[in-house]
């Protein structure tokens, strides 16, 4: 009626009024109003009809439809139901769906969900609610066990024919309680973690067994830990973890080890787990602290979940460092939390580095690296025998796969050298790397002769957490997982294969934090443009940032600001450092060629005349123009189109740096460093 009145007004106004077109627009809005604001279901809709008519819930509804008791609850009872989508059922591998475990007799909106919700399962097994806030200011994600609640499709409220409230939440996974094997029953309904262990022969955890760990718990009288009311997360190693050599593993399990397998006051399921966050275990005292961190390897169908224990302030019995175990059966809900079965015990360090590297099982994170050694460099493992201490930098599987697709594999000698670059004959922890990297670049010799690896710390601007990168043979790799303890050292997992170049000279300059100033100088005067060419072979002597800064401090008459602005002059200086030929020149090549003085063709009008010597596995260069010997800080940084040698003094005269606009101003070190930083920042923004 109201719309009709408006239309009458519009008709009248259109004939003679000047506001007719506005009223037409108003009438259109009023006609659309019901379409926008009317709830898309009638007042007679019920939870049952809503689920029946939703094509994305057809799998779940059909199961309820075939179960008379479940259908009765759906139609007649007060209810909260967590309904999995059809896609969830497509991923579900079990034969049976436990409908009652998806229901609760109390109608609960999302805001009313507590940490636990009692299910309608026969034994009352609880459902565990996890809240995760992704980023500051964003709405929290909600999970029931390991299933995510789809917020935009949840909180749907209904009233059934008896006047009872019912609430529907849609989830992305099927919920699974403890399930028994055929013809077996549990001794105790809704068992706690200890009840789970006592009745484990009746529970479907095939093909795993947990007898050894259960016996140890009993012998050490720690069963009260698993009986304790409340909420905890329990990690239980399976039988095979104690059968794989070396066998003394079981004898190393004591009360502290058992307590190091329990995270108190949290029920942590794998999907909403706080990956990367160290969580305190029951064993967290002043003299011995053990944390557990969840770690995810790969994604999608290939996703695997590991847990990493880290032992600090160790006693004489336990080795400090990390122990990693794969979760082989996850998310088993019990009355006092959740149980995860793991492939081996945490906390206990029972193998040497060589044993861990060579072990042949599916639960390691370096199976591709082991296969590479077995197939292409079997003698490499013999090199490690007899070493008292070692730290192994192991590339993850993706990095090895990428390397094996290149022509690099045809050179077995080179492959052996690269593998040796991943071994340090010392026990190096991440904490030691961070402590030694405070005021200078930390470098460590590897088993490859004259080859060092170098470390950098990158600080997250938001969290201020410091991450470690390692550079070797021109490749910069990030640390994926560190401090995996062995009896004779540590294993660190990195995301690239060291020594297998994948960047051009220009790309390496751009990404290496030690070479930033040379990159910026060359970017401003377009000197870098040539360094991406793959039809040329470059040998580039690159002063590191510290070398440039020190040179300007020692030569106050050379004005940095004028030098940067005079692009022609700065280009001439860089030309002194770049050799272009039909081959590259390693430092070993130059040493062998340099009996007296060596003349090399540069890209500029003048040749580079140098001498090279080696002392204590270090290379030194003398530039004829100054007669000064300088250290080669990093030799033979490999790139796809050449080599970089990082040097500690630039090949430059003071008069090379004094331009027509030169200044005699004496810059103090602090001001000079600030000038360098500011110029680099402006250059990055394209100011010059």
Secondary structure, 3 states (H helix, E strand, C coil): CHHHHHHHHHHHHHHHCCCHHHHHHHHHHHHHHHHHHCCCCCCCCCHHHHHHHCHHHHHHHHHHHCCHHHHHHHHHCCEEEEEECHHHHHHCCCCCCCHHHHEECCCCCHHHCCCEEECCCCCCCEEEEEEECCCCCCCCEEEECCEEECHHHCCEEEECCCCCEEEEEEECCCCCCCCECCCCCCCCCCCCHHHHHHCHHHECCCCCCCHHHHHHHHHCCCHHHHHCCCCEEEEEECCHHHHCCCHHHHHHCCHHHHHCCEEECCCCCCCCCCCCCCEEEEEECCCCEEEEEEEEECCHHHCEEEEEEEEECCCCCCCCEEEEEEEEEEEEEECCEEEEEECCCCCCCCCCHHHHHHCCCCCCCCHHHHHHHHHHCCCHHHHHCCCCCEEEEEECHHHHHHHHCCHHHHCHHHHHHHHHCCEECCCCCHHHHHHCCCCCCEEEECCCCCCEEEEEEEECCCCCCEEEEEEECCEEEEEEEEEEEECCEEEEEECCCCCCCCCCHHHHHHHCHHHHHHHHHHHHCCHHHHHHCCCCEEEEEEECHHHHHHHHHHCCCCCHHHHHHCHHHHHHHHHCCEEEECCCCCHHHHHHHCCCCEEECECCCCCEEEEEEEECCEEEEEECCCCCEEEEEEEEEEECCEEEEEECCCCCCHHHHCCCCCCCCCCCHHHHHHHHHHHHHHHHCCCC
